[in-house]
Amino acid sequence: MTYISSVGIGVPPHRIPQQDVKHIVKQLFSYSEKQIERLLPVFDHAAVEERQFVVDSSWFFDDHSFEERNHIYQTESIKHCLDAIDTCLSDTDFLHQPIPYEAVDMIVFVSSTGIATPSLDVSCINERPFRENIQRMPLWGLGCAGGAIGLSNAMDWSKAHPDKIALIVCCELCSLTFQKQDSKKSNMVGTALFGDGASALLLMGENSQYCNHLKGTKLQLHEQSSLLKKHSEDIMGWNVRDTGFEVIFKKSIPALVHSFWKKHIAEFLQTIQYTSEDIQSFIAHPGGRKVMEAMEEVVPCTSEKLHYSYEVLKKHGNMSSVTVFYVIREWMKKGIEEGERSIISALGPGFSSELLFAEWKNV
């Protein structure tokens, strides 16, 4: 068996309330009164109260090259990834004793908001006493589904190596992709939703010598399922411009929850031989308020089963791949009773869906 053992987060320093972001956008774009009435309400309806960014509010008013954006991405990512890793390996909410850096056998590094070769997990390894023979699995381009897909890959690896430990690290600095020349509604939706952050999740095999370090109930992973909608690249992703990444974010995503994701979750529940009533919580990546409301209708379930998805969205926004680990962390801090069941889910570019089934166990 494989256990989600601890989760740490790295939170950027610049906290900006949603209404301040709305005011910035109103200043930046020369909208007519009609356009303002049509576009700006997205900030009020996004169910986001505040977000954290690696840049302050003045940064958004200037022009920035791809080179400048990417330099900030590289330097700030390392800083916040290390914060998340350090917390993950020592958090007393989840661990009786810290897990040594030397005990980690593999690092999965997930990101889509900047580029680096070598991938930034190398910098993290160099900054901490990880072993030189640690295995590495960098994953790029998975967007909002990246955290869940990284977790699925690490789960398969962990099942093959039940005595070993994997660390999945996600970092997304979505603020650096903001394009002040792009007045399309997709950019407004992205600007109303996306924030910056890093997260790290510790995955431990059942035969690890460090299982006695674990505290409280843990998520024991059992099954995963991936689904890709063919010829749907135009739904979510990036257009690469001279000034950086320009967001692709189609309004049809909530409708796809009612068709594409409905099929996936129904088949997955049939595979694990449970109904939605048997699931205590849906640990969903909070892609947005409309996406989660569509999930509630499809499953069906109450909003309480997605409680921390809404809470993380409200306090941090959508941090792409990072966000689902924030949600997992909140459910773990709550202390779910042994025997309860959860489904972890995320939607991302491709258009893709990732699902994992887990049970809460005392290790």
Disulfide bonds with the S-S distance in Angstrom:
none
